[in-house]
Amino acid sequence: MSNKKIGLISLTALVLSSMIGSGIFSLPQNMAEVAGAEAITIGWLITGVGIIFLGLSFFFISRLRPDLDGGIYTYAREGFGDLMGFMSAWGYWLCATIGIVGYLTVAFEGLGVFTDNESTVIFGQGNTLAAFIGSSIIVWLVHALIAGGIKEAAFVNLIATFVKVAPLILFIGLGIWYFDVDLFNSDVKATALNNSVSDQVKSTMLITLWVFTGVEGASVLSAHAKKRSDVGLATVLGIVIALCLYVAITILSLGILPRETIANMANPSMGPLLDAMMGPTGKVIITACLIVSVLASYISWTMYSAEVPYRGSKNGAFPKILDKLNENGTPINSLWFTGFVVQFCLVLVFVFEQSYNTLLLISTSMILIPYFLIGAYLFKLSIQTNAAWYIKLTGFMAAAYGLWIVYAAGLEYLLLSVVLYVPGILLYLYSNYKFHGKLTLSTFEKVILALLLVIFGYAIIELPALLAEG
């Protein structure tokens, strides 16, 4: 039986591994494509402040309500009722599940660097038959690993986290050595993009949010922590480490090669940049570490994906069948549920030949509302408990950051998230009815459902055109 608990270092590694997946290796190109040095710096400043307040929200909630397990779902439910709790859980679960499918596709796309050439395409963009078979094998190997115990899976993730952080430190060290101040200052406003600095800042927002997705990892697995006080601390430590890595890699890149050159690079763009500093082995190093990185992130995100429906099933938000632990303390039916959904998504990726970028777009759109609800709940909780002023400020700022992200994301992302929420609402209504013997909807929840249906109708009409324009 595996009933061991996760310590501070492993919790911090889970948070860090969740955030540092594939995004960081493509970050230089992603940012250079939409913004110059000035806008990128402002974007990181806004994101840094916002994400620190979000991380502190998890920290303070874990102190004010140490009795709550499950993170995003439990906090939203406690603050705003069963329906909003479910919406937060459903959005987060979809973000995690679709996101880990993206990790598998990008891992096998990375393998293609070593196997593919102009005459032979084995893995392509991670959506070939070979990639599908390989991804499917990994899905069920990781399933077996996590079924053996959360503690054991967290230890494997800890080792992989050290492996994938090492080349990032190498890149930063070389970047400092080769940094050209004149090159960095030559086009700080990115005039060739023909848009304002404020528009460039908005364009960086979803990119910066994506690379921080996973900040909530320690709180999701709080029930498995050795000490509840470690949950908030691991979250803050993970954020600070990740923020330092992200800012350093993006800013230093603009002093190594011109922005236009970086913007036109193939991803993972850290590879060609490392090539420019140390020769042709750079791309090989980065690609190998990218594969290790995304597979480590796949492990941690699979744990989160299994935990959230399990927590929801205890309160009638998800079907009761998901409320089961195996002898190792793993939510086994929820883990099976997540595995089958990931496998189904892999089939869709293979059949429709979708790429990582498409999955990233869908995944990111689902995390917007859950993150907003975390800050909103802390703000509400701090007022109810008459907490210190800085706790109230933290909740307010985290909620404001959540609203800013929704605004910066644009209408198409908001409408896309609503379209994906509606099937979940049907699942919630079924689960709620089976759990209580009747539907238990408050007036507030009925208003929310009516509003969602109106937006859903609008989205069905307008979303295709908006996505085509995007």
Disulfide bonds with the S-S distance in Angstrom:
none
